[in-house]
């Protein structure tokens, strides 16, 4: 029988792409959701998922959902950044407890929030984690608990990456919340940082495929493994805005500065703006992830050409027609790249 993977957070960007990647690698996929019937209707095109009822804040629910699972993908986040401080640590504790009880490996998508300026500009897996923000401190604490759990017999795989984009859900990501307006035709692009400062982007389908390939070599993984996913490194960060305009056939669309001043004024009243403002430091300096360990282990990092990745994302967000994405001449190359290692 195929191995079973439990995904907590399957309706989010990384969780949804992990479901697809694991299915393609022969896994049976189970997903926990507070309203499983509603989730099954919303994601009817992913009928291969076995939806089970449960709440990530309830330890008994997580433990029950993880029975007979070989991995637990912990991809859950509070929607709209609400109450991060009160939810993310209890949720990771519940996943750890379930993994201890069932013997499952935890798969955790990491970010660059763990790191402060002392680790810039090139981040390795062992770079010092001295965050300067509240959210970064929470990320460090989550990883600390995962490492401690690995010393008690829980297997852990962390894949850290830059800013997410792509996937079946807009989620909490800069591409959808800062650069474009989901559901609206592209008229302009907002850019959060200086145009010349490099920036790292992680296309979620590529990141999920990478995690699935790492799991395919589970016997070669240690009890606690962390890998950095290089993704799309743009030496001139503004290149992302240029590609967005090109794919949308709106080369005349203005590139505007993100209104940081307005975000600052509204942050006491809008939690999403408050959390976005806290991450401004990551746009002021180049922050790149060193994927040498990953490439040495896999031989290759799955990589969709940027124009294909952006076109697919814009189409999913309703910013362009699907036909515009399909007409891109690199589509065949992207499909081929998915199948190589």
C-alpha positions as CSV (number, residue, x, y, z in Angstrom):
1,X,0.0,0.0,0.0
2,X,1.1,3.6,-0.6
3,X,2.5,5.5,2.3
4,X,0.2,8.1,3.9
5,X,1.0,11.8,4.4
6,X,-1.1,14.0,6.6
7,X,-1.1,17.7,5.6
8,X,-2.1,20.3,8.2
9,X,-2.8,23.5,6.2
10,X,-3.7,21.9,2.9
11,X,-5.9,24.8,1.9
12,X,-2.9,27.1,2.0
13,X,-0.3,27.7,-0.7
14,X,2.5,25.3,0.4
15,X,0.1,22.8,1.9
16,X,-1.9,22.6,-1.3
17,X,1.2,22.2,-3.5
18,X,2.6,19.5,-1.2
19,X,-0.7,17.6,-1.6
20,X,-0.2,17.6,-5.4
21,X,3.5,16.8,-5.3
22,X,3.1,13.9,-2.9
23,X,0.2,12.5,-4.9
24,X,2.5,12.6,-8.0
25,X,5.1,10.7,-6.0
26,X,2.7,7.9,-5.1
27,X,1.6,9.0,-1.6
28,X,-1.9,8.7,-0.2
29,X,-2.8,12.2,1.0
30,X,-4.9,13.0,4.0
31,X,-5.7,16.5,5.1
32,X,-7.1,17.8,8.4
33,X,-9.6,20.7,8.3
34,X,-12.1,22.1,10.7
35,X,-14.8,21.8,8.0
36,X,-13.7,18.9,5.8
37,X,-16.8,18.8,3.6
38,X,-16.5,22.5,2.8
39,X,-12.8,22.0,2.0
40,X,-13.6,19.1,-0.3
41,X,-16.1,21.2,-2.2
42,X,-13.7,24.1,-2.4
43,X,-10.9,21.9,-3.7
44,X,-13.0,19.6,-5.8
45,X,-10.2,19.3,-8.4
46,X,-8.1,17.6,-5.7
47,X,-10.5,14.8,-5.1
48,X,-7.6,12.5,-4.2
49,X,-7.4,14.1,-0.8
50,X,-9.0,12.3,2.2
51,X,-10.3,15.1,4.3
52,X,-10.7,14.5,8.0
53,X,-12.2,16.7,10.6
54,X,-9.9,18.4,13.1
55,X,-8.4,21.6,14.6
56,X,-4.7,22.2,14.6
57,X,-5.1,23.8,18.0
58,X,-6.5,20.6,19.4
59,X,-3.8,18.1,20.3
60,X,-6.2,15.1,20.3
61,X,-7.5,16.0,16.8
62,X,-4.0,16.2,15.4
63,X,-2.9,12.9,17.0
64,X,-6.0,11.1,15.6
65,X,-5.5,12.5,12.1
66,X,-1.9,11.4,12.1
67,X,-2.6,7.7,12.8
68,X,-0.7,5.5,10.3
69,X,0.8,8.5,8.6
70,X,4.5,8.4,7.8
71,X,4.9,12.1,7.5
72,X,3.0,15.2,8.8
73,X,3.4,18.3,6.7
74,X,3.0,21.2,9.1
75,X,1.9,24.0,6.7
76,X,-0.7,25.7,8.8
77,X,-0.7,29.5,9.5
78,X,-3.2,31.8,11.0
79,X,-5.2,33.4,8.2
80,X,-4.4,37.1,7.7
81,X,-1.6,36.9,10.2
82,X,-4.2,36.9,13.0
83,X,-2.9,36.1,16.5
84,X,0.4,34.6,15.5
85,X,1.8,34.8,19.0
86,X,-1.1,32.8,20.4
87,X,-1.4,30.1,17.8
88,X,1.8,29.1,16.0
89,X,3.7,27.6,19.0
90,X,0.7,25.6,20.3
91,X,0.1,24.2,16.8
92,X,3.7,23.1,16.3
93,X,3.6,21.5,19.8
94,X,0.5,19.5,18.8
95,X,2.2,18.3,15.6
96,X,5.3,17.3,17.5
97,X,3.1,15.4,20.1
98,X,1.3,13.6,17.2
99,X,4.6,12.7,15.5
100,X,6.0,11.3,18.8
101,X,2.9,9.1,19.2
102,X,2.8,7.8,15.6
103,X,6.5,7.8,14.5
104,X,5.8,10.2,11.6
105,X,8.4,12.6,10.2
106,X,7.5,16.3,10.4
107,X,8.0,18.3,7.2
108,X,8.1,22.1,7.9
109,X,8.4,24.9,5.4
110,X,10.8,27.5,6.8
111,X,11.4,31.1,5.9
112,X,14.1,33.8,6.1
113,X,12.3,35.5,9.0
114,X,14.5,33.5,11.4
115,X,17.5,35.5,10.3
116,X,18.7,39.0,11.2
117,X,21.0,41.4,9.3
118,X,24.1,39.7,10.9
119,X,23.5,36.7,8.7
120,X,23.0,38.6,5.4
121,X,23.5,38.5,2.5
122,X,24.0,34.8,1.9
123,X,22.1,32.4,4.3
124,X,23.4,28.9,4.9
125,X,21.6,26.2,6.9
126,X,23.9,26.9,9.9
127,X,23.8,30.8,9.7
128,X,23.1,32.4,13.1
129,X,19.4,33.0,13.8
130,X,19.2,36.4,15.5
131,X,15.9,37.8,14.3
132,X,14.9,41.4,14.9
133,X,11.2,40.9,14.7
134,X,8.5,39.3,16.8
135,X,7.5,36.9,14.0
136,X,11.1,36.0,13.4
137,X,11.5,35.1,17.1
138,X,8.4,32.9,16.9
139,X,9.9,31.1,13.8
140,X,13.1,30.5,15.7
141,X,11.2,29.1,18.7
142,X,9.3,26.7,16.4
143,X,12.5,25.4,14.9
144,X,14.0,25.1,18.3
145,X,11.2,22.9,19.4
146,X,11.5,20.8,16.3
147,X,15.2,20.3,16.9
148,X,14.5,19.4,20.6
149,X,11.9,16.9,19.4
150,X,14.4,15.3,17.0
151,X,16.7,14.6,20.0
152,X,13.8,12.7,21.4
153,X,13.3,10.5,18.4
154,X,11.1,12.6,16.1
155,X,12.4,12.9,12.5
156,X,12.3,16.4,11.2
157,X,12.8,17.9,7.7
158,X,12.9,21.7,7.3
159,X,13.0,23.3,3.8
160,X,13.6,27.1,4.1
161,X,12.9,29.5,1.2
162,X,12.5,33.1,0.3
163,X,9.1,34.9,-0.4
164,X,6.5,32.4,-1.5
165,X,4.4,32.8,-4.7
166,X,2.2,30.4,-6.7
167,X,0.0,27.7,-5.3
168,X,-3.8,27.2,-5.1
169,X,-4.4,29.8,-2.5
170,X,-3.2,33.5,-2.3
171,X,-2.2,32.9,1.3
172,X,-0.1,35.2,3.4
173,X,2.5,36.1,0.7
174,X,4.0,39.3,-0.6
175,X,3.2,38.6,-4.3
176,X,-0.5,38.5,-3.8
177,X,-0.8,41.0,-0.9
178,X,1.8,43.6,-1.9
179,X,2.7,43.5,-5.7
180,X,-0.7,42.8,-7.4
181,X,-4.4,42.9,-6.6
182,X,-6.0,39.5,-6.8
183,X,-9.2,39.3,-8.8
184,X,-8.4,42.5,-10.8
185,X,-6.8,43.0,-14.1
186,X,-3.2,44.3,-13.9
187,X,-3.1,48.1,-14.0
188,X,0.0,48.7,-12.0
189,X,2.6,46.8,-9.9
190,X,3.6,47.9,-6.4
191,X,7.2,47.1,-5.4
192,X,8.2,47.2,-1.7
193,X,11.9,47.8,-1.9
194,X,14.7,49.6,-3.7
195,X,14.8,48.5,-7.3
196,X,18.5,47.5,-7.3
197,X,18.4,45.3,-4.1
198,X,18.3,41.6,-4.9
199,X,15.5,39.4,-3.7
200,X,14.8,35.7,-3.3
201,X,11.4,34.2,-4.4
202,X,10.2,30.6,-4.0
203,X,7.7,29.3,-6.5
204,X,5.6,26.9,-4.3
205,X,5.1,24.1,-6.9
206,X,8.9,23.9,-7.2
207,X,9.4,24.0,-3.5
208,X,6.9,21.3,-2.9
209,X,8.4,19.1,-5.6
210,X,11.8,19.6,-3.9
211,X,10.3,18.4,-0.5
212,X,8.8,15.4,-2.2
213,X,12.1,14.4,-3.8
214,X,13.9,14.8,-0.4
215,X,11.3,12.5,1.1
216,X,11.9,10.0,-1.7
217,X,15.4,9.6,-0.1
218,X,14.2,9.5,3.5
219,X,16.6,6.7,4.3
220,X,19.5,9.1,3.6
221,X,18.1,11.9,5.8
222,X,19.2,12.4,9.4
223,X,16.9,12.8,12.4
224,X,17.0,16.6,11.9
225,X,17.6,17.9,8.4
226,X,17.4,21.5,7.1
227,X,17.9,22.5,3.5
228,X,17.8,25.8,1.8
229,X,15.8,26.2,-1.4
230,X,17.4,28.7,-3.8
231,X,14.3,29.4,-5.9
232,X,14.4,32.5,-8.1
233,X,17.2,34.8,-7.1
234,X,16.8,38.2,-8.8
235,X,20.0,40.2,-8.6
236,X,17.9,43.3,-9.4
237,X,14.8,42.9,-7.3
238,X,12.7,45.0,-9.7
239,X,13.0,42.2,-12.3
240,X,9.9,40.6,-10.7
241,X,7.8,43.7,-11.5
242,X,9.2,43.7,-15.0
243,X,8.3,40.0,-15.6
244,X,4.8,40.6,-14.2
245,X,4.2,43.4,-16.7
246,X,5.6,41.4,-19.6
247,X,3.5,38.3,-18.9
248,X,0.4,40.4,-18.4
249,X,1.2,42.3,-21.7
250,X,1.1,45.5,-19.8
251,X,4.6,46.8,-20.4
252,X,3.2,50.4,-19.9
253,X,1.8,49.6,-16.5
254,X,3.4,51.9,-13.9
255,X,5.6,50.4,-11.1
256,X,4.7,52.2,-7.9
257,X,6.3,52.3,-4.5
258,X,4.5,50.3,-1.9
259,X,2.9,52.9,0.4
260,X,4.8,52.1,3.6
261,X,3.7,55.3,5.2
262,X,0.0,54.3,4.8
263,X,0.8,50.8,6.1
264,X,2.4,52.4,9.1
265,X,-0.6,54.6,9.8
266,X,-3.1,51.7,9.4
267,X,-1.0,49.0,11.2
268,X,-2.7,49.6,14.6
269,X,-6.0,48.7,13.0
270,X,-5.1,46.1,10.4
271,X,-3.1,43.2,11.5
272,X,-2.0,42.2,8.0
273,X,-0.5,45.6,7.5
274,X,1.3,45.5,10.9
275,X,2.9,42.1,10.0
276,X,3.9,43.3,6.5
277,X,5.5,46.4,8.0
278,X,7.5,44.3,10.4
279,X,9.2,42.5,7.5
280,X,10.3,45.7,5.7
281,X,13.9,45.1,6.7
282,X,14.0,42.1,4.3
283,X,13.4,44.4,1.3
284,X,16.2,46.9,2.2
285,X,19.1,44.5,1.8
286,X,19.8,41.5,-0.4
287,X,19.0,38.2,1.3
288,X,19.9,35.0,-0.7
289,X,19.6,31.4,0.3
290,X,22.6,29.1,-0.4
291,X,21.2,25.9,-1.8
292,X,24.6,24.1,-2.2
293,X,23.7,21.4,0.3
294,X,20.4,20.7,-1.5
295,X,21.9,20.5,-4.9
296,X,24.7,18.2,-3.6
297,X,22.0,15.9,-2.1
298,X,19.5,15.9,-5.0
299,X,21.8,16.7,-7.9
300,X,19.3,19.4,-9.1
301,X,16.8,21.9,-7.7
302,X,13.4,21.8,-9.5
303,X,13.1,25.1,-11.2
304,X,10.3,26.5,-13.4
305,X,11.3,29.4,-15.6
306,X,10.3,32.7,-14.0
307,X,7.9,33.8,-16.7
308,X,6.0,30.5,-16.6
309,X,5.8,30.7,-12.8
310,X,4.6,34.3,-12.8
311,X,2.1,33.6,-15.6
312,X,0.6,30.6,-13.8
313,X,0.4,32.7,-10.5
314,X,-1.2,35.7,-12.2
315,X,-3.8,33.4,-13.9
316,X,-4.6,31.7,-10.6
317,X,-5.1,35.1,-9.0
318,X,-7.4,36.3,-11.8
319,X,-5.0,39.1,-12.9
320,X,-4.7,37.7,-16.5
321,X,-6.5,35.2,-18.7
322,X,-5.4,31.6,-18.7
323,X,-4.9,31.9,-22.4
324,X,-2.1,34.5,-21.9
325,X,-0.3,32.0,-19.7
326,X,-0.7,29.2,-22.2
327,X,0.7,31.1,-25.1
328,X,4.1,31.5,-23.3
329,X,6.7,29.8,-25.5
330,X,8.6,28.3,-22.5
331,X,5.6,26.2,-21.3
332,X,7.0,23.0,-22.8
333,X,10.4,23.7,-21.1
334,X,8.7,24.2,-17.8
335,X,6.9,20.9,-18.1
336,X,10.1,19.1,-19.1
337,X,12.0,20.7,-16.1
338,X,9.5,19.3,-13.7
339,X,10.4,15.8,-14.8
340,X,14.2,16.1,-14.5
341,X,16.6,15.8,-11.6
